[in-house]
Amino acid sequence: MTLSLHIIPARSRRKNSEYKKLEAVVEAILFSMGEAVEIERLAAAVDHDEDTVRKIIRSMMTRYDEEDRGIHLIELDGSFQLCTKPEMYEYLIKVAHIPKKTCFDGCAFGNVIYCCL
């Protein structure tokens, strides 16, 4: 069954849109930080209470697991971190061991320009 947006009350659509925006902000913060972030800091950043942020994170955790994503969220003493799933490590190792290409384009001796291809 397909629901068109005009059937869903405007208030519910706004609430769902706001929730998705909060989820996107939390995800961006966790991805960008690259380390565990305390729930208090996340709540302050999105200007919402800790319970709301915790619910958002739990929902993200469930969705990442259900969608069999390459990442997952972990909780560490009241902090949360976005991580690569362990079963993806073998692929990361392959990428990490591929040497980067460098090029020397129009460079004078001692003035080397590196570029990644």
C-alpha positions in Angstrom: 0.0 0.0 0.0 1.4 3.4 -1.0 0.6 6.4 1.1 0.8 9.8 -0.6 1.9 12.8 1.4 -1.4 14.6 1.1 -3.0 11.9 3.3 -0.6 12.4 6.1 -1.4 15.4 8.2 1.0 18.4 7.8 1.9 18.2 11.5 3.0 14.6 11.2 5.0 15.3 8.0 6.8 18.2 9.7 7.5 16.1 12.8 8.9 13.3 10.5 10.9 15.8 8.6 12.3 17.3 11.8 13.2 13.8 13.1 15.0 12.9 9.9 16.9 16.2 10.0 18.0 15.5 13.6 19.0 12.0 12.6 21.1 13.4 9.8 22.8 15.9 12.0 23.6 13.3 14.6 25.0 11.0 11.9 27.1 13.8 10.4 28.5 14.7 13.9 29.4 11.1 14.7 30.9 10.5 11.2 33.0 13.7 11.3 34.3 13.3 14.9 35.7 9.9 14.3 35.6 9.1 18.0 33.0 8.5 20.7 30.9 11.6 21.5 29.1 12.0 24.8 25.3 12.0 24.7 25.4 15.4 26.5 27.5 17.0 23.7 25.2 15.5 21.0 22.1 16.8 22.8 23.6 20.3 23.1 24.7 20.3 19.5 21.2 19.5 18.2 19.4 21.5 20.9 17.3 18.6 22.2 17.2 16.6 25.4 19.3 13.5 25.9 16.4 11.1 25.8 15.4 12.3 22.4 18.9 12.0 21.1 19.3 8.6 22.6 16.0 7.5 20.9 17.4 8.8 17.6 20.6 6.9 18.0 18.8 3.7 19.0 16.7 4.0 15.9 19.8 4.5 13.7 21.4 1.5 15.3 18.5 -0.7 14.5 18.2 0.6 10.9 21.9 0.1 10.2 21.7 -3.5 11.4 18.5 -4.2 9.5 19.9 -2.7 6.3 23.1 -4.7 6.7 25.2 -1.6 6.3 29.0 -1.5 6.5 28.9 0.7 9.5 27.3 0.5 12.9 26.9 2.6 16.0 28.4 1.5 19.3 27.9 2.8 22.8 30.9 3.3 25.1 30.1 4.5 28.6 27.3 7.0 27.6 29.1 8.0 24.5 28.4 6.9 20.9 30.7 6.2 18.0 30.1 5.5 14.3 32.4 2.6 13.3 33.1 0.2 10.5 31.7 -3.3 11.1 34.5 -5.8 11.8 33.5 -7.9 8.8 34.5 -5.0 6.6 38.1 -4.8 7.9 39.5 -7.1 5.2 38.4 -4.6 2.5 39.8 -1.6 4.4 43.1 -3.3 4.7 43.2 -3.8 0.9 42.6 -0.1 0.4 45.1 0.9 3.0 47.8 -1.1 1.4 47.3 0.3 -2.1 50.0 2.9 -2.6 48.9 6.3 -3.5 50.0 7.6 -6.9 51.9 10.8 -7.0 52.7 12.9 -10.0 55.3 15.5 -10.6 53.9 18.0 -13.0 55.9 21.0 -14.1 58.0 21.0 -10.9 61.3 22.6 -10.5 63.9 20.7 -8.5 63.1 21.1 -4.8 59.7 22.4 -5.5 57.7 19.2 -5.7 53.9 19.1 -6.1 52.1 16.0 -5.1 48.7 15.2 -6.5 46.6 12.2 -5.8 45.1 10.5 -8.8 
